[in-house]
Amino acid sequence: MATTLAVILSEWVGGAGPAWAATGFLLTALGVLALRVSLVQRTFLAIGFVLALLAIATLPDWQALLHRAFSSASFIVAYFVALLSLRVAAANSSAMAECGRFFGEQPPGRRYLALTVGGQLFGLVIIYGAISVLGTMVQTSVKHEPDLRVRAIRLRRMLLAVQRGLVSILPWSPVAFTLAVTTPLVPGATWGGVVLPCFMSGVLLMLVGWTVDTLFERHPPAVPSGAAEPAPDLAIWLRKTAPLLLLLSGLAAVFAGLMQISDVRFQGIVMVTVPFIAFFWAAGQSVVGTAAHQPASLGRHCWTFVRKDLPEARGEVVLLSMAGFIGSLGTGLLEPLVEGVVLSALPPALLLLSVMVLIPITGQIGMNPILAVSLIAPLLPSGQELGVSPAAIVVAITAGWALSGATSPYTASTLLVAYFGEVRAVRVGLVWNGLFLLFSILALALWIIIVMHVWP
């Protein structure tokens, strides 16, 4: 939390003091957490330590490189803590649980679309927690199916609908790491300048997912028309999804307002806005739950966040922060080795399409997208050198990030789908999502080429 506050001050006030304070707080946090994390997470800490020693021993500008790496890691921790506050508030909301139940209990024929929309809406609030919320509803809804074959088909299709809905918002979501990590690494890129083409990438992913499900997935026998439940009308949809829509509308309004009155970059606005909205949401829940304002109830909620929710997220904090640190430090160590390689001599389309494909490939060997992007993006030529806009570079990177989220057996989305589907994560990524990956690569490749030629 101290790191988060220091990073927020650095974003809004500037100056070297908050940035150095964030580094000090982060080192303290990682030192404490190192005693309570798994061997894998300690391995990441050890790799970061070795790379830091290597940078000190071999690079003349190692101070600047380490400062940049710690700034990246601190920013990622601050962004994660801010988003975690909203995720926890959503998890404690009975209205959100009812909304998730509504999506999960849609009858066949409307279920894939409903769950895709649900994955998108919940993903805009709780990111990968959307799969946890809707996956539980999916498991409950298919348990009533007596035919095991039909049950397996429906479970697979419903889980994939949720995952693909979530993946489709990764290229542009303001509360995902995708743009927050990518835009600072691409010279000239801003969230406002790239969000529209990245949003179109998400639309393509959603359409590809629906097409693959319609044309290639096995479908259970159709329900007789007389036995089918009537489709819920618009009023029911609005009533059931109202809490989620109101929350998203509130987030959008505050984001837009602060962007108009401040010069702070969008990521800094998110870090301030999201915890405040989470706090007031928790306050509202304490009022609704007790029919009166109960400060003690709100205090318990905040204390639980500090004493329980943050410590339980220690593994994610270590992995995410070290992914940013190792990626940033690794780029500095690689730059002297690739100095003679002129990437700008490659055709821009070939280079950007290669980047899009390379990110999900690295995901297959366990490389977190944050690590892969932090390592790859700084090595790319600028948009000016390639003769393309920064938006084209960001679209290529975020497209690859989304594909990694759908296929890597080490990402949270694939692991959660595998857990609820009771299969291996590799099967979810490469078998269940194999055709989705293939057609998504083709659609996104075409979109990247279009952005290269028409986007300013």
C-alpha atoms as one frame of an Amber mdcrd trajectory, in Angstrom:
protein
   0.000   0.000   0.000   2.900   2.354   0.718   4.322   1.587  -2.721   0.935
   2.338  -4.264   0.643   5.697  -2.502   4.186   6.653  -3.544   3.509   5.748
  -7.176   0.263   7.750  -7.148   2.184  10.764  -5.813   4.791  10.269  -8.518
   2.073  10.200 -11.194   0.161  13.243  -9.897   2.871  15.407  -8.315   6.049
  14.299 -10.036   9.564  14.738  -8.757  12.265  12.260  -7.858  11.244  11.883
  -4.202   8.065   9.803  -4.649   9.766   7.605  -7.261  12.668   6.804  -4.930
  10.232   6.247  -2.060   8.257   3.784  -4.220  11.466   1.857  -4.934  12.340
   1.713  -1.234   8.866   0.574  -0.223   8.833  -2.040  -2.994  12.190  -3.493
  -1.949  10.921  -3.707   1.633   7.705  -5.400   0.527   9.516  -7.920  -1.663
  11.957  -8.686   1.143   9.070  -9.464   3.517   7.047 -11.384   0.929  10.053
 -13.502  -0.078   9.650 -15.362   3.211   6.042 -16.328   2.473   5.868 -17.196
  -1.237   6.385 -20.411  -3.188   9.609 -21.702  -4.696   8.570 -20.553  -8.184
   8.058 -16.988  -6.984  11.353 -17.050  -5.102  12.985 -18.175  -8.331  11.708
 -15.020 -10.025  13.175 -12.960  -7.181  16.505 -14.762  -7.562  16.547 -14.176
 -11.333  15.890 -10.480 -10.786  18.717 -10.308  -8.221  21.176 -12.042 -10.560
  20.247  -9.774 -13.478  20.712  -6.717 -11.261  24.210  -7.898 -10.307  24.971
  -8.601 -13.961  23.837  -5.109 -14.957  25.989  -3.522 -12.234  29.021  -5.536
 -13.352  28.712  -5.004 -17.117  26.852  -1.791 -17.928  28.177   1.753 -17.426
  24.650   3.195 -17.075  23.434   0.545 -14.653  22.023   3.138 -12.215  19.579
   4.486 -14.820  18.678   0.955 -15.904  17.941  -0.204 -12.360  15.911   2.925
 -11.691  13.832   2.238 -14.812  13.344  -1.409 -13.838  12.253  -0.538 -10.292
   9.925   2.154 -11.631   8.298  -0.432 -13.887   7.916  -2.932 -11.038   6.545
  -0.285  -8.650   4.023   0.906 -11.207   2.779  -2.655 -11.801   2.375  -3.250
  -8.052   0.458   0.014  -7.633  -1.807  -0.780 -10.566  -2.443  -4.278  -9.212
  -3.312  -3.066  -5.698  -5.720  -0.483  -7.126  -7.478  -3.100  -9.249  -7.523
  -5.601  -6.385  -9.555  -3.164  -4.274 -12.287  -3.156  -6.921 -12.113  -6.924
  -7.333 -12.601  -7.439  -3.593 -15.513  -5.005  -3.467 -17.173  -6.862  -6.346
 -16.627 -10.240  -4.690 -18.502  -9.044  -1.595 -21.477  -7.704  -3.559 -24.671
  -9.786  -3.527 -25.968  -7.747  -6.481 -22.936  -8.786  -8.552 -23.462 -12.418
  -7.565 -27.084 -12.212  -8.711 -25.969 -10.635 -11.975 -23.485 -13.465 -12.553
 -26.189 -16.040 -11.804 -28.413 -14.391 -14.417 -25.746 -14.763 -17.113 -24.944
 -18.344 -16.122 -28.575 -19.522 -16.101 -29.508 -18.393 -19.610 -31.125 -21.218
 -21.597 -29.393 -22.902 -24.591 -29.398 -20.856 -27.771 -28.720 -17.596 -25.931
 -26.182 -18.922 -23.468 -22.972 -18.400 -25.460 -23.787 -14.785 -26.275 -24.958
 -14.072 -22.726 -21.795 -15.520 -21.195 -19.572 -13.708 -23.681 -21.234 -10.428
 -22.745 -21.001 -11.411 -19.089 -17.299 -12.189 -19.435 -16.746  -8.762 -20.968
 -18.754  -6.819 -18.392 -17.364  -8.664 -15.381 -13.884  -8.523 -16.895 -14.101
  -4.730 -16.980 -14.525  -4.792 -13.202 -12.675  -7.816 -11.838 -10.462  -8.929
 -14.783  -9.724 -12.662 -14.413 -12.108 -12.851 -11.472 -14.841 -12.874 -14.125
 -14.016 -16.509 -14.856 -14.179 -17.373 -11.160 -17.597 -15.734 -10.764 -19.187
 -17.014 -13.968 -17.359 -20.338 -13.938 -19.014 -21.223 -10.637 -22.415 -20.343
 -12.103 -21.645 -22.445 -15.190 -20.723 -25.483 -13.109 -23.933 -25.164 -11.120
 -26.132 -24.821 -14.202 -24.778 -27.925 -15.998 -25.049 -30.203 -12.956 -28.767
 -30.533 -13.626 -28.083 -32.121 -17.057 -28.414 -35.944 -16.705 -26.688 -36.772
 -20.022 -22.925 -36.747 -19.335 -22.040 -36.129 -23.005 -24.386 -33.148 -23.248
 -23.105 -31.891 -19.904 -19.486 -31.992 -21.126 -20.346 -30.165 -24.361 -22.262
 -27.440 -22.575 -19.607 -27.017 -19.906 -16.887 -26.588 -22.531 -18.867 -24.114
 -24.647 -19.974 -22.048 -21.666 -16.486 -21.808 -20.166 -15.004 -20.851 -23.522
 -17.686 -18.196 -23.970 -16.661 -16.597 -20.681 -12.937 -16.832 -21.438 -13.259
 -15.432 -24.960 -15.455 -12.624 -23.706 -12.766 -11.728 -21.181  -9.952 -12.042
 -23.733 -11.781  -9.730 -26.130 -11.490  -6.793 -23.704  -7.789  -7.284 -22.930
  -6.541  -5.217 -25.907  -8.325  -2.058 -24.746  -9.655  -2.374 -21.186  -8.712
   0.540 -18.903  -8.456  -1.808 -15.915  -6.245  -4.461 -17.513  -2.463  -4.422
 -17.547  -2.341  -4.661 -21.336  -2.421  -0.993 -22.308  -1.107   0.159 -18.936
   2.151  -1.718 -19.549   2.363  -1.347 -23.338   1.727   2.356 -23.979   4.664
   3.626 -21.846   6.984   1.300 -23.785   5.990   2.559 -27.259   7.259   6.080
 -28.044   4.420   8.457 -28.899   1.644   6.121 -27.755  -1.127   7.324 -25.437
  -4.186   5.495 -24.135  -6.543   7.901 -25.878  -4.651   7.596 -29.159  -4.685
   3.793 -29.309  -7.857   2.734 -27.516 -10.114   2.843 -30.584  -8.040   0.550
 -32.859  -7.389  -1.719 -29.862 -11.138  -1.786 -29.178 -11.654  -2.993 -32.747
  -9.172  -5.793 -32.028 -11.460  -6.815 -29.171 -14.502  -6.737 -31.440 -12.715
  -9.018 -33.905 -11.825 -11.466 -31.143 -15.439 -11.551 -29.979 -16.712 -12.158
 -33.530 -14.123 -14.869 -34.157 -15.096 -16.602 -30.914 -18.780 -16.562 -31.804
 -18.064 -17.788 -35.362 -15.863 -20.657 -34.188 -18.484 -21.715 -31.645 -21.286
 -21.550 -34.223 -19.508 -23.379 -37.038 -17.089 -25.787 -35.389 -18.086 -26.587
 -31.810 -20.183 -29.649 -31.065 -23.707 -28.638 -30.116 -25.989 -30.691 -27.870
 -29.405 -31.717 -29.194 -31.750 -28.780 -29.623 -34.338 -28.185 -26.928 -37.899
 -28.670 -28.251 -39.484 -25.300 -28.908 -42.267 -25.967 -26.436 -39.777 -26.758
 -23.669 -37.548 -23.734 -24.219 -37.744 -20.952 -21.693 -38.979 -17.625 -23.006
 -36.246 -15.111 -23.714 -35.941 -12.472 -20.996 -37.126  -9.103 -22.240 -35.092
  -5.904 -22.184 -36.526  -4.810 -18.848 -35.297  -8.009 -17.146 -31.838  -7.661
 -18.705 -31.572  -4.071 -17.515 -32.776  -4.918 -14.011 -30.410  -7.861 -13.573
 -27.359  -6.105 -15.033 -28.094  -2.671 -13.543 -25.462  -2.874 -10.742 -22.743
  -3.795 -13.215 -23.805  -1.196 -15.785 -24.036   1.541 -13.151 -20.573   0.707
 -11.848 -19.073   0.769 -15.350 -20.876   4.001 -16.154 -19.524   5.556 -12.974
 -15.989   4.468 -13.797 -16.267   5.822 -17.338 -17.694   9.162 -16.178 -14.965
   9.714 -13.575 -12.233   8.647 -15.990 -13.525  11.030 -18.658 -13.912  13.912
 -16.205 -10.406  13.583 -14.774  -8.896  13.270 -18.249 -10.483  16.604 -19.147
  -9.295  18.541 -16.110  -5.832  17.041 -15.539  -2.672  16.353 -17.508  -1.993
  13.094 -15.692  -1.679  10.069 -17.955  -4.585   7.664 -17.990  -2.838   5.002
 -15.897  -2.374   7.497 -13.059  -6.055   8.404 -13.222  -7.017   4.732 -12.925
  -4.816   4.264  -9.856  -6.618   7.082  -8.041 -10.150   6.501  -9.282 -10.531
   2.752  -8.826  -9.707   2.568  -5.069 -12.050   5.496  -4.323 -14.912   3.875
  -6.221 -14.184   0.567  -4.486 -14.257   2.345  -1.102 -17.594   4.046  -1.763
 -18.995   0.817  -3.187 -18.014  -0.985   0.016 -19.612   1.837   1.999 -22.809
   1.415  -0.004 -22.792  -2.314   0.657 -22.512  -1.684   4.403 -25.543   0.636
   4.196 -27.606  -1.825   2.149 -26.586  -4.773   4.283 -27.502  -3.133   7.571
 -30.225  -0.714   6.408 -28.232   2.044   8.118 -24.831   3.624   7.973 -22.487
   1.427   9.988 -18.907   2.810  10.059 -17.797  -0.279  11.942 -18.907  -2.492
   9.048 -16.969  -0.382   6.547 -13.967  -0.388   8.860 -14.039  -4.185   9.043
 -14.175  -4.352   5.257 -11.102  -2.110   4.917  -9.263  -3.971   7.674 -10.006
  -7.289   5.963  -8.558  -5.910   2.748  -5.332  -4.958   4.546  -5.004  -8.044
   6.728  -6.416 -10.761   4.453  -6.908  -9.819   0.797  -3.549  -8.141   0.203
  -1.506 -10.864   1.966  -3.359 -13.555   0.016  -2.299 -11.809  -3.200   1.395
 -11.919  -2.283   2.187 -14.464  -4.999   0.621 -12.286  -7.681   2.432  -9.210
  -6.348   5.811 -10.939  -6.563   5.237 -12.500  -9.978   3.818  -9.371 -11.606
   6.367  -6.975 -10.166   9.289  -9.237 -11.029   7.932  -9.772 -14.541   8.126
  -6.010 -15.093  11.507  -5.769 -13.380  13.099  -8.680 -15.249  11.654  -7.559
 -18.579  12.925  -4.004 -18.199  16.332  -5.116 -16.913  16.612  -7.843 -19.540
  16.032  -5.320 -22.312  18.925  -3.198 -21.059  21.192  -6.240 -20.944  20.151
  -7.353 -24.433  20.548  -3.975 -26.133  24.362  -4.199 -26.478  24.021  -7.733
 -27.893  21.465  -6.771 -30.572  22.988  -3.401 -31.355  24.083  -4.556 -34.807
  20.664  -5.980 -35.668  18.665  -3.395 -37.607  15.041  -4.404 -37.098  13.842
  -1.339 -38.982  15.251  -2.922 -42.150  12.556  -5.599 -41.975   9.217  -4.965
 -43.691   7.028  -3.285 -41.023   4.136  -5.689 -41.604   6.395  -8.717 -41.153
   7.912  -7.268 -37.974   4.587  -6.400 -36.329   2.945  -9.697 -37.281   5.980
 -11.536 -35.910   5.603  -9.655 -32.608   1.914 -10.582 -32.416   2.727 -14.287
 -32.894   5.834 -14.274 -30.707   4.005 -13.207 -27.529   1.634 -16.230 -27.392
   4.571 -18.482 -28.309   6.530 -17.229 -25.294   3.398 -17.868 -23.238   3.667
 -21.566 -24.054   7.024 -21.749 -22.276   5.772 -19.975 -19.161   6.641 -16.363
 -19.941   4.099 -13.978 -18.445   2.804 -11.459 -21.035   4.075  -8.601 -18.846
   7.553 -10.113 -18.971   7.374 -10.815 -22.706   6.115  -7.330 -23.602   8.525
  -5.582 -21.223  11.344  -7.486 -22.909  10.246  -7.175 -26.550   8.643  -3.723
 -26.855  11.721  -1.604 -25.976  13.772  -3.457 -28.621  11.364  -2.507 -31.423
  12.097   0.479 -33.689   9.884   3.511 -33.163   6.852   4.095 -35.323   8.706
   6.895 -37.097  11.552   4.532 -38.040   9.072   1.945 -39.323   6.914   4.501
 -41.113   3.796   3.551 -39.135   1.845   5.144 -36.303   2.487   4.157 -32.658
  -1.078   2.805 -32.658  -0.106   0.072 -35.135   2.702  -1.114 -32.844   0.412
  -1.091 -29.793  -2.320  -2.966 -31.695   0.175  -5.702 -32.635   1.487  -6.055
 -29.071  -1.921  -6.043 -27.386  -3.289  -8.522 -29.941  -0.479 -10.927 -29.078
  -1.117 -10.344 -25.367  -4.791 -11.270 -25.790  -3.922 -14.420 -27.729  -1.476
 -15.422 -24.997  -4.246 -14.929 -22.439  -6.426 -17.393 -24.352  -3.805 -20.056
 -25.047  -0.938 -19.991 -22.553  -1.268 -22.810 -19.987   0.340 -20.498 -17.429
  -2.088 -17.553 -17.580  -4.863 -17.115 -15.021  -7.670 -17.317 -17.597  -6.555
 -20.660 -19.048  -5.794 -22.151 -15.631  -9.226 -21.167 -14.321 -11.043 -22.595
 -17.344  -9.038 -25.811 -16.958  -9.974 -25.954 -13.261 -13.710 -25.559 -13.895
 -13.588 -27.828 -16.958 -11.569 -30.490 -15.073  -8.977 -30.779 -17.848  -5.325
 -29.834 -18.246  -4.515 -26.197 -19.014  -2.542 -27.229 -22.112  -5.680 -28.855
 -23.504  -7.702 -25.677 -22.959  -5.081 -23.495 -24.614  -4.138 -25.533 -27.663
  -7.060 -27.938 -28.215 -10.163 -26.142 -27.005  -8.881 -22.814 -28.305  -6.881
 -24.124 -31.262  -9.257 -22.993 -34.008  -9.965 -19.772 -32.140  -6.219 -19.051
 -32.118  -5.828 -19.800 -35.830  -8.719 -17.648 -37.017  -7.869 -14.888 -34.544
  -4.329 -14.672 -35.919  -5.698 -14.315 -39.453  -8.280 -11.670 -38.476  -5.902
  -9.679 -36.304  -3.121  -9.831 -38.898  -5.454  -8.266 -41.448  -6.495  -5.620
 -38.914  -2.870  -4.747 -38.077  -2.124  -4.218 -41.768  -5.196  -1.981 -42.099
  -4.155   0.085 -39.058  -0.639   0.436 -40.492  -1.993   2.019 -43.657  -4.977
   4.063 -42.488  -4.422   5.032 -38.842  -2.709   8.412 -38.330
